[in-house]
Amino acid sequence: MKYNTLTLLLATAAISGVGYAQAQTSVTIYGTADAAIVYSSNQRGNSNTYMNSGNLNASKLGFMGSEDLGGGSKAIFTLEQGFSINTGAQSDATKAFNRQAFVGLSDARYGTFTLGRQYTPYWRYVGGLGPTGVLTGATGAHPGDLDGLDTTIRINNSLVYASPVISGFQASALYGFGENAGNISAGNSSSAALRYDYNALSLALGYVKLTNNNLKGFAPWDPNVTSGSYAQSPVNAGYASARSVQMIAAAARYNPSDKWMLGLNFSNVQMTPGTASLFTHQATFNTAGLISTYKLTPAITLAAGYSYTRESAANGISDPARYQQLSLEQTYDFSKRTALYFLQAYQRARGQTLGANGVTPVNAVAVVGDSQNGSPSSNGKQFVGAIGIRHQF
């Protein structure tokens, strides 16, 4: 009798505990499945038609949760993994959650503080208003995603604070630990950004700095030494031995109606050599861009972007590289979750940049968006077109 009573009490307590947890906690499973048939006019000298995953939006699976702590405060977390829908493989076989993995506290009055592997405030604020805020990074990112306005920069071991929105303003700052004993600044990362929204106008300004004191190159970064990741392509491959890379960018967007939007963006990227770098003078890339969208019907959206990137004349380069890119996008929404999309982009590259050895100037080659980083053109021209389907859940 005593045993049955004890069992009943424990079961009641367990049920009550479960009910309390469910009432206070919410967890959301979300993700994207995206695949397309892609044509590239020139990949290292040959045209190619192939399937590619994550063209309009990256294919991913995520878990996002929160627990109400009372008084307007809550605990939050996000775990997000990228994958290839073509093969089912992880985007990064070395990480269970390569895209995001963080935990923190959020308060409606004081803001949000999080710890883990995270995107920079620079990308969240400026990137949100920049080219890939409306165009896909696959064909709409600035050449090679040189300025990190797409999702190629993620910071390990990072602390992020984001303020609440105050009179239309919101600010955020990040610090990523390099975690090198005896030299805490080696391999660290930092970022800050400010955004302002007023009626139809949105403005953002951001900064990010990545240090690379281990001289292993930006891609792949050694996760045990450096805190940041950064895309590598023929645009910046010659500067992989840089001591640091710094990015400053601004973006503006104007939405006069529900039908159309016009946006402007500008970025400045500085790659600074150290005593062991292969190049000797700072390399600077400036990019100016224009983006626009138009909602033709409730289901059909058209988008376009143009960018011009110019490298500085330094390191023995008298005819610096210039990249012009035109990107177009058309989407048809079957529903809020499912869309058919068409992408077209053309890039022309001229002039010279440093080759992958970091010493010898070479002719600049075209590399559309960031989808062609590993398969650039053999010359200064490249066209990419795609037709695909994306489903979000």
Phi and psi in degrees as a GROMACS rama.xvg file:
@    title "Ramachandran Plot"
@    xaxis  label "Phi"
@    yaxis  label "Psi"
@TYPE xy
-63.7227  -38.5425  LYS-2
-62.839  -44.4239  TYR-3
-64.4737  -39.589  ASN-4
-64.9921  -43.9122  THR-5
-62.763  -42.6805  LEU-6
-60.795  -41.5301  THR-7
-64.2908  -41.7176  LEU-8
-65.3236  -43.1222  LEU-9
-64.3241  -41.3961  LEU-10
-63.4605  -41.8244  ALA-11
-62.8251  -42.8847  THR-12
-63.8537  -41.3276  ALA-13
-63.3744  -44.5912  ALA-14
-62.6807  -41.9394  ILE-15
-63.0743  -41.4724  SER-16
-63.6564  -42.1947  GLY-17
-62.7986  -43.586  VAL-18
-61.2177  -39.3248  GLY-19
-65.1517  -44.6105  TYR-20
-63.0155  -42.1078  ALA-21
-66.4956  -33.4317  GLN-22
-72.6548  -27.5293  ALA-23
-100.648  -14.5999  GLN-24
-124.902  143.216  THR-25
-133.409  138.279  SER-26
-129.113  130.349  VAL-27
-114.953  129.939  THR-28
-98.7368  127.393  ILE-29
-140.008  169.448  TYR-30
173.37  -179.015  GLY-31
-140.388  136.135  THR-32
-118.541  117.395  ALA-33
-138.563  126.921  ASP-34
-145.895  149.205  ALA-35
-150.686  158.306  ALA-36
-94.0937  124.143  ILE-37
-118.93  141.115  VAL-38
-119.635  130.313  TYR-39
-121.486  130.723  SER-40
-71.6429  -25.5608  SER-41
-155.254  111.444  ASN-42
-120.983  100.061  GLN-43
54.7542  35.8206  ARG-44
107.726  -8.55008  GLY-45
-132.674  147.972  ASN-46
-75.4193  160.663  SER-47
-153.749  141.064  ASN-48
-123.617  127.329  THR-49
-156.805  166.202  TYR-50
-90.0808  142.635  MET-51
-141.248  142.039  ASN-52
-97.4428  143.376  SER-53
72.1381  56.2337  GLY-54
-95.3815  -50.8506  ASN-55
-80.1342  -46.4798  LEU-56
-138.015  145.718  ASN-57
-61.7862  136.869  ALA-58
-71.3591  127.875  SER-59
-159.029  162.724  LYS-60
-133.7  130.537  LEU-61
-138.004  158.917  GLY-62
-128.465  126.868  PHE-63
-131.807  130.818  MET-64
-143.945  164.208  GLY-65
-151.349  154.088  SER-66
-131.261  126.668  GLU-67
-71.4511  119.451  ASP-68
-99.5114  -1.21912  LEU-69
90.0712  156.082  GLY-70
65.7754  23.4826  GLY-71
85.746  4.18307  GLY-72
-105.057  152.752  SER-73
-152.737  151.917  LYS-74
-89.8642  141.141  ALA-75
-134.488  156.687  ILE-76
-153.25  155.912  PHE-77
-142.703  133.598  THR-78
-129.506  122.223  LEU-79
-138.585  127.393  GLU-80
-117.968  130.931  GLN-81
-88.6477  152.398  GLY-82
-151.039  163.419  PHE-83
-96.7874  121.426  SER-84
-73.7674  -17.4853  ILE-85
-66.9251  -40.0108  ASN-86
-122.785  -15.2923  THR-87
82.4441  0.955575  GLY-88
-75.2233  152.582  ALA-89
-66.9187  148.235  GLN-90
-63.7598  -33.4419  SER-91
-135.755  108.507  ASP-92
-67.3616  -13.8128  ALA-93
-89.8025  -6.27016  THR-94
-132.611  135.713  LYS-95
-73.3085  -36.0041  ALA-96
-131.959  82.6445  PHE-97
-77.0983  -23.4775  ASN-98
-83.4055  -49.8717  ARG-99
-150.637  147.036  GLN-100
-160.338  100.298  ALA-101
-150.073  160.816  PHE-102
-138.956  152.009  VAL-103
-176.392  -168.304  GLY-104
-123.758  143.97  LEU-105
-132.82  138.206  SER-106
-137.999  132.735  ASP-107
-61.2877  -27.3236  ALA-108
-91.5439  -35.2776  ARG-109
-110.299  -10.0364  TYR-110
104.823  -163.821  GLY-111
-127.693  136.662  THR-112
-127.766  124.855  PHE-113
-134.03  155.993  THR-114
-133.251  136.899  LEU-115
144.331  -151.044  GLY-116
-94.2055  117.35  ARG-117
-143.331  160.943  GLN-118
-75.9733  158.637  TYR-119
-83.2121  153.46  THR-120
-57.4417  -34.4995  PRO-121
-52.6268  -48.5288  TYR-122
-73.8368  -41.72  TRP-123
-61.2177  -39.9967  ARG-124
-92.6311  -55.0049  TYR-125
-76.1261  -43.9403  VAL-126
-60.7887  -33.1471  GLY-127
-64.3507  -26.1837  GLY-128
-103.544  -6.83967  LEU-129
-85.7756  -159.603  GLY-130
-61.3708  -41.3065  PRO-131
-85.2234  0.922698  THR-132
-70.5689  -21.6547  GLY-133
-127.271  -30.9487  VAL-134
-100.003  148.936  LEU-135
-67.9741  145.525  THR-136
-65.3909  -25.9331  GLY-137
-54.9559  -42.7105  ALA-138
-124.885  -6.00316  THR-139
-108.759  -14.8692  GLY-140
-63.5806  150.34  ALA-141
-60.5568  152.995  HIS-142
-42.1124  119.08  PRO-143
67.1153  10.9997  GLY-144
50.0039  44.1064  ASP-145
-54.3864  -38.0903  LEU-146
-97.814  9.32028  ASP-147
63.5608  25.3855  GLY-148
-84.3501  -4.52997  LEU-149
-98.1589  -166.529  ASP-150
-92.7415  27.748  THR-151
-83.0753  -13.7446  THR-152
-101.675  119.669  ILE-153
-133.068  144.711  ARG-154
-115.753  120.69  ILE-155
-75.0932  160.316  ASN-156
51.1775  40.557  ASN-157
-108.379  149.351  SER-158
-111.824  131.926  LEU-159
-130.301  132.929  VAL-160
-119.259  133.207  TYR-161
-126.611  127.069  ALA-162
-75.8582  161.52  SER-163
-69.733  165.463  PRO-164
-76.7467  124.113  VAL-165
-125.501  112.323  ILE-166
52.1848  39.4582  SER-167
89.2832  -10.226  GLY-168
-97.9373  143.794  PHE-169
-144.041  136.103  GLN-170
-124.569  154.802  ALA-171
-151.562  150.295  SER-172
-141.21  150.424  ALA-173
-135.846  145.035  LEU-174
-135.338  128.64  TYR-175
-112.036  124.043  GLY-176
-75.2894  132.458  PHE-177
-76.1428  -25.5179  GLY-178
59.0869  41.9545  GLU-179
-102.644  113.889  ASN-180
-60.1887  129.575  ALA-181
88.8393  -13.8136  GLY-182
-150.065  79.7915  ASN-183
-66.0875  -23.0957  ILE-184
-83.6508  -13.4928  SER-185
-69.1455  126.108  ALA-186
74.8071  13.8324  GLY-187
-85.7859  172.729  ASN-188
-139.787  151.342  SER-189
-147.024  152.21  SER-190
-157.573  149.457  SER-191
-150.615  150.928  ALA-192
-156.61  155.603  ALA-193
-134.795  136.615  LEU-194
-129.953  145.021  ARG-195
-135.417  130.072  TYR-196
-122.605  129.023  ASP-197
-143.807  110.245  TYR-198
52.5432  -117.859  ASN-199
-86.8239  -3.53812  ALA-200
-107.098  135.781  LEU-201
-131.388  134.551  SER-202
-130.742  147.287  LEU-203
-149.898  146.182  ALA-204
-136.457  133.962  LEU-205
-145.368  161.324  GLY-206
-142.805  142.645  TYR-207
-148.488  142.054  VAL-208
-134.948  129.351  LYS-209
-118.164  130.11  LEU-210
-103.87  151.815  THR-211
-139.664  50.6451  ASN-212
-66.9298  -13.6518  ASN-213
-79.4827  -11.0257  ASN-214
55.4703  36.5725  LEU-215
-97.4636  2.21788  LYS-216
92.2958  154.85  GLY-217
-73.9291  -23.7352  PHE-218
-142.44  115.683  ALA-219
-83.0855  143.336  PRO-220
-72.6882  148.912  TRP-221
-79.1348  110.318  ASP-222
-64.7579  -15.8815  PRO-223
-86.7015  -9.20796  ASN-224
-120.186  -41.8934  VAL-225
-112.808  150.865  THR-226
-93.9215  -15.4837  SER-227
-112.555  159.866  GLY-228
-115.794  152.214  SER-229
-154.612  132.36  TYR-230
-67.2331  141.965  ALA-231
-118.911  137.737  GLN-232
-150.351  177.042  SER-233
-60.1943  -16.2089  PRO-234
-66.7293  -41.4989  VAL-235
-120.696  5.97569  ASN-236
-60.8614  -30.5618  ALA-237
-70.26  -10.3433  GLY-238
-115.594  23.4311  TYR-239
-64.961  -19.5251  ALA-240
-90.233  11.4833  SER-241
-61.2124  146.354  ALA-242
-69.9944  -35.0649  ARG-243
-156.101  157.541  SER-244
-127.639  132.136  VAL-245
-121.709  136.699  GLN-246
-127.456  133.121  MET-247
-127.435  130.33  ILE-248
-144.344  152.725  ALA-249
-135.731  148.882  ALA-250
-146.246  147.636  ALA-251
-136.617  145.115  ALA-252
-140.671  136.81  ARG-253
-125.563  122.59  TYR-254
-115.84  85.4851  ASN-255
-70.524  -18.4893  PRO-256
-154.326  175.271  SER-257
-71.364  -11.9211  ASP-258
-90.9545  -35.49  LYS-259
-142.152  159.645  TRP-260
-142.091  146.153  MET-261
-128.435  133.842  LEU-262
-137.284  150.969  GLY-263
-127.008  147.682  LEU-264
-149.983  152.856  ASN-265
-145.836  140.541  PHE-266
-138.812  148.703  SER-267
-127.622  121.936  ASN-268
-118.169  126.166  VAL-269
-120.825  123.906  GLN-270
-109.703  113.349  MET-271
-103.79  128.238  THR-272
-79.611  156.715  PRO-273
-113.287  -173.375  GLY-274
-64.4788  -25.8586  THR-275
-103.537  6.69715  ALA-276
-71.8191  153.912  SER-277
-80.8075  -26.6889  LEU-278
-101.531  163.484  PHE-279
-113.424  -23.59  THR-280
-120.036  149.856  HIS-281
-57.9167  134.938  GLN-282
-102.91  132.463  ALA-283
-124.733  133.268  THR-284
-121.812  126.026  PHE-285
-113.221  135.28  ASN-286
-131.037  132.805  THR-287
-118.557  137.791  ALA-288
-138.932  155.572  GLY-289
-131.575  134.079  LEU-290
-133.35  155.448  ILE-291
-158.1  149.099  SER-292
-132.047  151.982  THR-293
-142.795  126.908  TYR-294
-90.4277  102.305  LYS-295
-68.9088  -43.8048  LEU-296
-140.689  172.625  THR-297
-56.1937  -24.2032  PRO-298
-102.55  -19.9001  ALA-299
-111.464  124.562  ILE-300
-123.022  133.73  THR-301
-110.382  140.444  LEU-302
-140.046  149.527  ALA-303
-147.657  151.535  ALA-304
-150  147.211  GLY-305
-134.295  139.03  TYR-306
-140.198  151.153  SER-307
-130.93  121.583  TYR-308
-118.142  135.932  THR-309
-134.127  132.613  ARG-310
-88.7283  153.92  GLU-311
-76.9381  157.349  SER-312
-86.7911  100.18  ALA-313
-158.583  170.381  ALA-314
57.9934  39.9712  ASN-315
81.492  8.31018  GLY-316
-100.222  114.992  ILE-317
-98.2157  -20.7047  SER-318
-119.33  80.617  ASP-319
-65.087  151.922  PRO-320
-63.6791  141.99  ALA-321
-132.607  137.591  ARG-322
-128.492  125.6  TYR-323
-115.595  132.957  GLN-324
-136.878  132.458  GLN-325
-116.661  126.752  LEU-326
-126.24  136.247  SER-327
-127.332  148.31  LEU-328
-147.257  134.526  GLU-329
-130.519  130.065  GLN-330
-126.139  141.884  THR-331
-119.469  116.172  TYR-332
-88.7064  109.666  ASP-333
-68.2487  -33.3109  PHE-334
-157.761  -173.201  SER-335
-67.8409  -20.696  LYS-336
-105.781  -26.6745  ARG-337
-118.436  132.634  THR-338
-140.798  144.994  ALA-339
-99.0335  134.887  LEU-340
-135.867  155.575  TYR-341
-130.543  132.866  PHE-342
-126.854  140.816  LEU-343
-142.917  137.789  GLN-344
-150.994  142.64  ALA-345
-132.63  134.121  TYR-346
-129.387  141.917  GLN-347
-124.919  128.002  ARG-348
-116.199  139.698  ALA-349
-137.396  165.829  ARG-350
82.0628  -160.685  GLY-351
-130.282  154.341  GLN-352
-139.564  175.957  THR-353
-75.4718  142.075  LEU-354
-74.4067  177.596  GLY-355
-62.811  -19.6571  ALA-356
-78.713  -5.70137  ASN-357
73.1694  12.4145  GLY-358
-129.762  -46.3209  VAL-359
-95.7181  127.205  THR-360
-65.987  139.167  PRO-361
-133.805  163.05  VAL-362
-67.4528  135.287  ASN-363
-66.5173  140.194  ALA-364
-116.531  155.047  VAL-365
-77.3452  141.678  ALA-366
-147.957  96.0926  VAL-367
-66.0363  131.007  VAL-368
50.9979  -139.341  GLY-369
-119.821  6.2477  ASP-370
-79.0198  -17.2226  SER-371
-108.078  15.0822  GLN-372
-55.4618  -38.7123  ASN-373
-92.6272  -0.539665  GLY-374
-141.695  61.4396  SER-375
-71.0622  167.899  PRO-376
-70.2034  159.452  SER-377
-86.1764  -6.15393  SER-378
-139.976  -159.214  ASN-379
-89.3225  12.1238  GLY-380
-132.061  139.899  LYS-381
-154.968  132.33  GLN-382
-117.453  137.715  PHE-383
-130.863  131.215  VAL-384
-130.983  149.987  GLY-385
-150.862  148.935  ALA-386
-131.999  127.865  ILE-387
-154.802  179.367  GLY-388
-131.828  139.085  ILE-389
-127.698  132.996  ARG-390
-124.4  131.21  HIS-391
-112.167  143.767  GLN-392
